[in-house]
Amino acid sequence: MDDFIVNTSNTYYLESIYRDIDSLCDRYSKILNKRVIGKSVEGRDIVVLQLHGEKDEILRCAQNDKNGGFLDNNAQYNKKPNVLLVGGIHAREDFSVMLCMKMIEYYCRYYNESRDFDGYDVRGIVDKIDIYFVPVVNPDGLNIIHNGIEASKNYDKLTDMKIWGEDHTYWKANANGVDLNKNFDDGNWEIRTCVTGTDVPCSDRFKGFRPDSEPETAALISLCNNIDFSLMATYHCSGNCTFWADSGTHTMFNGLDERIMDELSEKYIYRKTKISTDPKIYGCGFENWFRARMKRPAFCIELSPYQEGGKQHPDSMFDELVWQHAKTTGLFFAQKAIEVHDEIYGDAERYAAMTR
């Protein structure tokens, strides 16, 4: 079987993504499950894919699909760690979507073939942990950058919103004009700063009229509240760097987050940033919410070189700028999540203190 399903040689349209998700689940049905965790503003599916070990298929069948085809990893007979990998929060950053989709296919394929992927034992890792992918958090926004605001069901509202950039390809927000990565209630929403002109719905930086207001935000929150993730990573563009800690939560991890970050920066090109110190600036991002509410480490990788104006490089440069550097980061985070899980559950007293 030499044919690959996911094609990232150029722009990866939403229709192709949805079709490829179903094709991947059909091809790798013993190790890959799909669940719709919510609907976007315009009613599009927000999908999570669960990559799990082949032996777990027996457990899934035994549960009689009570979780929509998902394994209950909190059950006593299947206590495995879980890691969450997220793409497509910002519409114009579709490199993140392409990376998630391509990682899913490669990890499934290498698992089936019992092959190492750039030094990672894929089968050995996946048999120990379930990897959850949300490739496209913001499908409406992705539709806008590819097809224009005319393609949106919210067209009449969007025409009145300012685009911070030359055209629709600069769009970051969802179809309500809310920047999802400023909408999470991590305890800082009230003080989160809106740059002048972004305190109303627009193409980016508007935090919403209230925290957790958007259906896409709610979908991620619900997923995290229902699955016990040991670690989370979200992919963005651009800057070839990693945001890994904020002053509001850093001390609770007792150096665990920095150990992971230091190893990441040694293995990959994504430089270690300074600890974010001003909640008026860093607050309400998904990774900040995850640390504050889930009390687990979370990382935000900026996948590609910095571009003036914030727009990512052409989609045709994905393999060159992103894939060759980031293709095993999902396996890296899975390995770290296994270690985090063992550290948390191996030390009940420390875990209790962390979650108080």
C-alpha positions as CSV (number, residue, x, y, z in Angstrom):
1,M,0.0,0.0,0.0
2,D,2.1,2.9,-1.3
3,D,-0.6,5.4,-1.7
4,F,-1.0,8.2,0.9
5,I,-4.4,9.8,1.5
6,V,-3.3,13.2,2.8
7,N,-1.8,15.5,0.2
8,T,-0.1,18.6,1.6
9,S,1.6,19.7,-1.6
10,N,-0.5,22.8,-1.8
11,T,-3.7,24.4,-0.3
12,Y,-5.6,21.8,1.8
13,Y,-9.3,22.6,1.5
14,L,-11.8,21.8,4.1
15,E,-13.8,19.4,1.9
16,S,-10.7,17.4,1.4
17,I,-9.9,17.4,5.1
18,Y,-13.3,16.0,6.0
19,R,-13.1,13.4,3.3
20,D,-9.6,12.4,4.3
21,I,-10.6,12.0,7.9
22,D,-13.2,9.5,6.9
23,S,-10.8,7.7,4.6
24,L,-8.2,7.5,7.3
25,C,-10.7,6.1,9.7
26,D,-11.8,3.5,7.2
27,R,-8.2,2.5,6.3
28,Y,-7.0,2.3,9.9
29,S,-10.2,1.3,11.6
30,K,-8.5,-0.9,14.2
31,I,-6.4,2.0,15.6
32,L,-8.2,5.2,14.6
33,N,-11.6,6.5,15.8
34,K,-13.5,9.7,15.1
35,R,-15.9,11.7,17.2
36,V,-17.6,15.0,16.6
37,I,-17.1,17.0,19.7
38,G,-19.1,20.1,18.7
39,K,-20.3,22.3,15.9
40,S,-18.8,25.5,14.7
41,V,-20.7,28.8,14.4
42,E,-21.9,27.8,10.9
43,G,-22.7,24.3,11.9
44,R,-19.6,22.5,10.7
45,D,-18.2,19.4,12.6
46,I,-15.4,19.9,15.0
47,V,-13.7,16.5,15.0
48,V,-11.3,14.7,17.3
49,L,-9.4,11.6,16.2
50,Q,-8.2,9.0,18.7
51,L,-5.1,7.0,17.8
52,H,-4.8,3.9,20.0
53,G,-3.1,0.6,20.2
54,E,-4.5,-2.4,18.2
55,K,-5.1,-4.5,21.4
56,D,-7.4,-1.7,22.6
57,E,-9.8,-2.5,19.8
58,I,-11.0,-5.5,21.8
59,L,-11.8,-3.2,24.8
60,R,-13.6,-0.7,22.5
61,C,-15.8,-3.5,21.1
62,A,-16.4,-4.7,24.7
63,Q,-17.7,-1.3,25.6
64,N,-20.2,-1.7,22.8
65,D,-19.4,1.8,21.4
66,K,-21.0,3.5,24.4
67,N,-18.6,6.4,23.9
68,G,-19.2,6.8,20.2
69,G,-16.3,4.5,19.3
70,F,-13.9,5.9,21.8
71,L,-12.1,4.0,24.5
72,D,-12.8,5.0,28.1
73,N,-9.2,5.3,29.3
74,N,-10.4,6.2,32.8
75,A,-11.8,2.7,33.2
76,Q,-9.8,0.5,35.6
77,Y,-9.1,-2.1,33.0
78,N,-7.6,0.4,30.6
79,K,-5.8,3.1,32.6
80,K,-3.6,4.6,29.8
81,P,-2.3,8.2,29.6
82,N,-3.7,10.5,26.9
83,V,-2.1,13.4,25.0
84,L,-3.9,16.1,23.0
85,L,-2.6,17.7,19.8
86,V,-4.5,20.7,18.4
87,G,-4.4,22.6,15.1
88,G,-6.4,25.2,13.2
89,I,-7.4,27.5,16.1
90,H,-6.4,30.5,14.0
91,A,-7.9,30.4,10.5
92,R,-4.9,31.7,8.5
93,E,-2.5,29.2,10.2
94,D,-3.5,26.2,8.1
95,F,0.1,24.8,8.3
96,S,-1.1,23.6,11.7
97,V,-4.0,21.7,10.2
98,M,-1.8,20.2,7.5
99,L,0.7,19.0,10.1
100,C,-2.0,17.3,12.3
101,M,-3.5,15.5,9.3
102,K,-0.2,14.3,8.0
103,M,1.0,13.2,11.4
104,I,-2.1,11.1,11.8
105,E,-1.6,9.3,8.6
106,Y,2.1,8.7,9.1
107,Y,1.7,7.5,12.7
108,C,-1.0,5.1,11.7
109,R,1.0,3.8,8.8
110,Y,4.2,3.3,10.7
111,Y,2.2,1.7,13.6
112,N,0.7,-0.9,11.2
113,E,4.1,-1.6,9.6
114,S,5.8,-1.8,13.0
115,R,8.4,0.7,11.8
116,D,10.4,3.4,13.6
117,F,9.7,6.9,12.4
118,D,12.9,9.0,12.6
119,G,14.0,7.1,15.7
120,Y,10.6,6.9,17.4
121,D,9.1,3.5,18.1
122,V,5.6,4.3,16.9
123,R,4.0,1.0,17.9
124,G,5.7,1.0,21.3
125,I,4.5,4.6,22.0
126,V,0.9,4.2,20.8
127,D,0.5,0.9,22.7
128,K,1.2,2.9,25.9
129,I,-0.8,6.1,25.2
130,D,-3.7,7.3,23.2
131,I,-3.0,10.3,21.0
132,Y,-6.0,12.6,20.4
133,F,-5.9,15.0,17.4
134,V,-8.2,18.0,16.8
135,P,-6.9,19.0,13.4
136,V,-9.4,21.9,12.7
137,V,-10.8,23.7,15.7
138,N,-11.9,26.6,13.5
139,P,-13.4,25.2,10.2
140,D,-15.4,28.3,9.4
141,G,-12.3,30.4,9.6
142,L,-10.4,28.0,7.3
143,N,-13.3,28.2,4.8
144,I,-13.0,32.0,4.9
145,I,-9.3,32.2,4.2
146,H,-9.6,29.7,1.3
147,N,-12.8,30.9,-0.3
148,G,-13.4,34.4,0.9
149,I,-16.1,35.8,3.2
150,E,-18.6,35.4,0.4
151,A,-18.4,31.7,1.2
152,S,-19.5,32.2,4.8
153,K,-23.1,31.7,6.0
154,N,-22.3,34.8,8.2
155,Y,-21.5,36.9,5.2
156,D,-23.8,39.8,6.0
157,K,-22.2,40.2,9.5
158,L,-18.6,39.7,8.2
159,T,-18.9,42.5,5.6
160,D,-19.1,45.0,8.5
161,M,-16.1,43.6,10.3
162,K,-12.6,45.1,9.8
163,I,-10.0,42.8,8.3
164,W,-6.5,43.5,9.8
165,G,-4.6,42.9,6.6
166,E,-4.9,43.2,2.9
167,D,-7.8,40.7,2.4
168,H,-9.7,37.7,3.7
169,T,-6.5,35.5,3.6
170,Y,-5.4,37.4,6.8
171,W,-8.5,36.2,8.7
172,K,-7.7,34.5,12.1
173,A,-11.0,34.6,13.9
174,N,-14.1,32.3,13.7
175,A,-17.3,33.2,11.8
176,N,-18.4,35.5,14.7
177,G,-15.2,37.6,14.4
178,V,-13.9,36.2,17.7
179,D,-10.2,35.3,18.1
180,L,-10.6,31.8,19.7
181,N,-7.2,32.0,21.3
182,K,-8.3,35.0,23.4
183,N,-11.7,33.5,24.4
184,F,-10.8,30.9,27.0
185,D,-11.6,31.6,30.6
186,D,-8.3,31.0,32.3
187,G,-9.1,33.6,35.0
188,N,-7.7,36.5,33.0
189,W,-10.5,37.3,30.6
190,E,-11.6,40.5,32.3
191,I,-8.1,42.0,32.2
192,R,-7.2,40.7,28.8
193,T,-6.1,43.7,26.7
194,C,-7.8,44.5,23.4
195,V,-5.7,46.6,21.0
196,T,-7.6,49.7,19.9
197,G,-10.0,48.6,17.1
198,T,-10.1,45.0,18.2
199,D,-12.6,45.4,21.0
200,V,-15.4,44.6,18.5
201,P,-15.8,41.6,16.2
202,C,-13.1,41.6,13.5
203,S,-10.6,39.4,11.7
204,D,-8.4,38.9,14.8
205,R,-7.6,39.8,18.4
206,F,-11.2,40.3,19.6
207,K,-11.6,38.3,22.7
208,G,-15.4,38.0,22.5
209,F,-18.2,39.6,24.5
210,R,-17.8,37.1,27.3
211,P,-15.3,34.2,28.1
212,D,-15.9,30.8,26.6
213,S,-18.6,32.3,24.4
214,E,-17.8,30.5,21.2
215,P,-18.9,27.0,20.2
216,E,-15.4,26.1,19.1
217,T,-14.0,27.1,22.5
218,A,-16.7,25.1,24.3
219,A,-15.9,22.0,22.2
220,L,-12.3,22.0,23.4
221,I,-13.2,22.7,27.0
222,S,-15.7,19.8,26.9
223,L,-13.2,17.5,25.4
224,C,-10.6,18.3,28.1
225,N,-13.2,17.9,30.9
226,N,-14.1,14.5,29.6
227,I,-10.7,13.0,28.8
228,D,-7.9,13.0,31.3
229,F,-5.0,14.5,29.3
230,S,-1.6,14.4,30.8
231,L,-0.2,17.0,28.4
232,M,-1.4,19.2,25.5
233,A,0.3,20.8,22.6
234,T,-1.3,23.3,20.2
235,Y,0.2,24.3,16.8
236,H,0.3,27.8,15.4
237,C,2.3,29.9,13.0
238,S,4.7,31.8,13.0
239,G,8.1,32.3,14.6
240,N,9.8,28.9,14.9
241,C,9.5,29.1,18.7
242,T,7.6,27.5,21.6
243,F,5.5,29.2,24.3
244,W,5.7,26.8,27.2
245,A,5.0,28.7,30.5
246,D,3.3,31.7,32.0
247,S,3.9,33.3,35.4
248,G,0.4,32.4,36.6
249,T,0.9,28.6,36.5
250,H,4.7,27.9,36.0
251,T,5.5,27.2,39.6
252,M,2.9,24.5,40.0
253,F,4.9,22.1,37.7
254,N,8.1,22.1,39.8
255,G,10.3,22.3,36.8
256,L,8.6,19.5,34.8
257,D,7.4,21.9,32.1
258,E,10.9,23.3,31.7
259,R,12.5,19.9,31.5
260,I,10.2,19.0,28.6
261,M,10.8,22.4,26.9
262,D,14.6,22.1,27.2
263,E,14.5,18.6,25.6
264,L,12.1,19.9,22.8
265,S,14.5,22.8,22.0
266,E,17.4,20.4,21.8
267,K,15.7,18.0,19.4
268,Y,13.9,20.6,17.2
269,I,14.3,24.0,15.7
270,Y,11.6,25.6,17.9
271,R,13.5,28.0,20.3
272,K,12.6,28.3,23.9
273,T,10.8,31.6,24.7
274,K,10.9,33.4,28.0
275,I,8.2,32.8,30.6
276,S,5.1,34.9,29.7
277,T,4.7,37.4,32.6
278,D,1.8,39.7,31.8
279,P,-1.7,38.1,31.9
280,K,-3.1,41.1,30.1
281,I,-1.1,39.9,27.1
282,Y,-0.8,36.2,27.5
283,G,-4.2,35.5,29.1
284,C,-7.1,33.4,27.6
285,G,-5.1,31.3,25.1
286,F,-6.0,27.6,25.0
287,E,-2.6,26.6,26.4
288,N,-2.9,29.1,29.2
289,W,-6.4,27.8,30.0
290,F,-5.2,24.2,29.9
291,R,-2.4,24.9,32.5
292,A,-4.7,26.9,34.7
293,R,-7.8,24.7,34.6
294,M,-6.4,21.2,33.9
295,K,-3.2,21.8,35.9
296,R,-1.0,20.0,33.4
297,P,1.8,21.2,31.1
298,A,0.8,22.7,27.8
299,F,2.9,23.9,24.8
300,C,2.3,26.2,21.9
301,I,4.6,25.6,18.9
302,E,4.9,28.4,16.3
303,L,5.7,26.2,13.3
304,S,7.2,28.4,10.6
305,P,9.6,31.3,10.2
306,Y,8.2,34.7,11.2
307,Q,6.5,36.8,8.5
308,E,5.8,40.5,8.7
309,G,2.0,41.1,9.1
310,G,1.5,37.6,10.6
311,K,0.3,35.9,7.5
312,Q,1.9,32.4,7.1
313,H,4.0,31.5,4.1
314,P,2.4,29.9,1.0
315,D,0.8,26.5,1.6
316,S,3.1,25.0,-1.1
317,M,6.0,25.6,1.3
318,F,4.6,23.3,4.0
319,D,6.8,20.3,3.5
320,E,9.9,22.5,3.3
321,L,9.2,24.8,6.3
322,V,7.1,22.6,8.6
323,W,6.9,18.9,7.9
324,Q,10.6,18.2,7.7
325,H,11.1,19.8,11.1
326,A,7.9,19.0,13.0
327,K,6.8,15.6,11.8
328,T,7.8,13.7,14.9
329,T,6.8,16.4,17.5
330,G,3.5,14.5,18.1
331,L,5.5,11.4,19.1
332,F,7.8,13.5,21.2
333,F,4.8,15.0,23.1
334,A,3.3,11.5,23.4
335,Q,6.5,10.2,25.0
336,K,6.6,13.2,27.4
337,A,2.9,12.6,28.3
338,I,3.7,9.0,29.3
339,E,6.4,10.3,31.6
340,V,4.1,13.0,33.0
341,H,1.4,10.5,33.6
342,D,3.8,8.2,35.4
343,E,5.0,11.0,37.5
344,I,1.5,12.3,38.4
345,Y,0.0,8.9,39.2
346,G,3.1,7.5,40.7
347,D,3.0,10.2,43.3
348,A,-0.5,10.6,44.7
349,E,0.5,13.2,47.2
350,R,2.1,15.5,44.7
351,Y,-0.9,15.0,42.3
352,A,-3.4,15.9,45.1
353,A,-1.4,19.1,45.9
354,M,-1.2,20.0,42.2
355,T,-5.0,19.7,41.7
356,R,-6.1,21.5,44.9
